[in-house]
Amino acid sequence: MQTIDDRRVTLRQLLVFFLPLGLSASLVTISHVIINGTLARSLHPEAVIAAYTIAMSMLGFTERPAVLLRQTCSALVRDRRSFRAMSAVAWTVLGSIFIYGLVISYTPAGEWIFRSLFGADEHLLPAVLAAYRVLMFVSIFSGIRCLYHGIIISNMRTKWLTIGMIIRLAGMYVLSLWFTQIYGVKGAWVGAVIFSVGMAIEAALSFGEGHRLYRRMPDVREDHAVSRPRDIFSFYRPLLLSSFVAVWIGPVISKMMGYTDNLAVSLASFGVAGSLTQLVMSFFSYLHQIVLNFYRKDAAAVRRFALLFGFMPALLLGVMAYTSVGPWIMQHVLGISGNLLNESLRTLRVFMLMTLAFPWLDIGNGLLMLQGQTKVMLRSQLANLTATVLTLAVFVSLAPGWNGAIAALAQSGGVVAELCTVYLALYLGARNQNQNRLPGARGMQL
């Protein structure tokens, strides 16, 4: 019989599980550095990078449903039967994404969407479409990768995410050298090819390790009730709907920046500060996996881990925002100076609010997924979008001279509103079930 001590989870176990996840998330940024560095060597870099960026904006919509397969598989798959149900949902999702990609790539609907919704100029449109016809496969490879990531994560083999990312980056770099030194950079489609090949490499590696783990799983676990695609979809559907709400936050912010005193400075400072903030937060974007995989084994260990890592993003961003580290990075790494540097630094300081809230939001979302309460996440995303829009409207009217700081405040306010919605739901759920394990029931307890 298992004792309490046998079930105790050590900090070392949590670190061995979590650090490879954080590292793999941080390494994603290098992918974009490789691609942008390659495209910058074309004869017309501004036009080529602009076309690639617009095509990537569409990918942001189509890849989200694929990425959500990771959380779903990690939370629900524990035997072969549940993985077969998960696979049925996954291939339905990926098939739908592929059909959508064909429509965008090869019908007039795609031209209209890129022209009307993404603002592509007529002279850029052929290059945008050529790039997206390759990028549409990234969503498929990403879905396969995330499906098997779920098995890898739930089996505590997270080092394979880092290994896969490193091999992916190596393949992308070699291919970029071939384009720049031998073939030439002849259009935005080059960046799409590099990205697609890199994602295909990572998908193949994830499939190899994930399928090996699948063969070792029991066919049926009697204590695991997930057996049908319907069980999977009831968990996945609210995640999907909430992601469709989330994708509108970025366009709304960009649109409202047109009402500030200086549109170019607003967008540029928001972009610079946002990229640095994302770099910091990306490492901590898998805290929900700690909850999913360890909370039921040792809730106290998860609480201690949360307190240890929950404030680190704000601390790291604070170092950049309030010491010479931030200005040095902006000047010597990003090549920013003058007024843009000052505006970016001010915007970065506002983003500290989001770095304070984000880790606890991720932990709260992990608790919701653990309980199968993913419907709450649709409400929380609606709260995020509503708070973002209201904050933008108020501060664009009252303080348009704040420029990019308004966008940072709106995005941070949206995350705080989402955080409050999640923890209110957890508190009410705990009270209704007469449990004292969740946040809000007893101070900082999870």
Helices and strands as residue ranges (DSSP letters): H 4-7, H 11-39, H 45-76, H 80-106, H 108-116, H 125-154, H 159-178, I 179-183, H 189-215, H 229-246, H 249-256, G 257-259, H 263-282, H 287-294, H 299-309, H 312-322, H 325-328, I 329-333, H 338-350, H 352-370, H 375-398, G 400-402, H 404-432
